[in-house]
Amino acid sequence: MASHCPHCKDRNLHPSRIETDLPALSCDGCGGSLLSLVAYRHWRENQPEQAQHTAESAVLDEVQDTSVALCCPKCRHFMTKFRVSADARNQIDLCVHCDEAWLDRGEWQLLDSLALAGRLTQVFTQPWQNRVRSTEAERRAEQLWSERLGTDYARAQELREWLRGNAQAREILAYVNQVRDEIPR
């Protein structure tokens, strides 16, 4: 029985290769690929450690991401979305029942450009997802401070970095904190 594309729904998936010796099932319509993590792990174990490729920016401009919930083409359960990184909005869909990942068009090249092609299974772990959320929260906080402090933001960053490396940082902050009581409201 042929598997249908979880994105297009009406197209059959056909055997293909994401990399040499890395089989997948792909859709001619949307360009997505269903990757067995069993096949991925086997491929990864047989890969020599080498410098990571960097995908061309023209290819990365074509990266797509399915925002709707997808159903696994094998078992029909909903697939879970996992964020790749704080630097990329893309999410890889995973069927936890079948151990199959759906890669939208260009997502393998995106993983390769982020040096994650050899670490795909780590993306599906809780510590990885926690780091992505933590990094995003830190960036949002910095953006808020930047907006709040305006032109003084760069100077405040310099002060913060200086304090981080200073053995007397607590005492300095206590001293500076006295100014707060002197500032008229």
Secondary structure, 3 states (H helix, E strand, C coil): CCCECCCCCCCECEEEEEECCEEEEECCCCCCEEEEHHHHHHHHHCCCCCCCCCCCHHHHCCCCCCCCCCECCCCCCECEEEEEECCEEEEEEEECCCCEEEECCCHHHHHHHCCCHHHHHHHCCHHHHHHHHHHHHHHHHHHHHHHHHHHHHHHHHHHHHHHHCCCCHHHHHHHHHHHHHHCCC
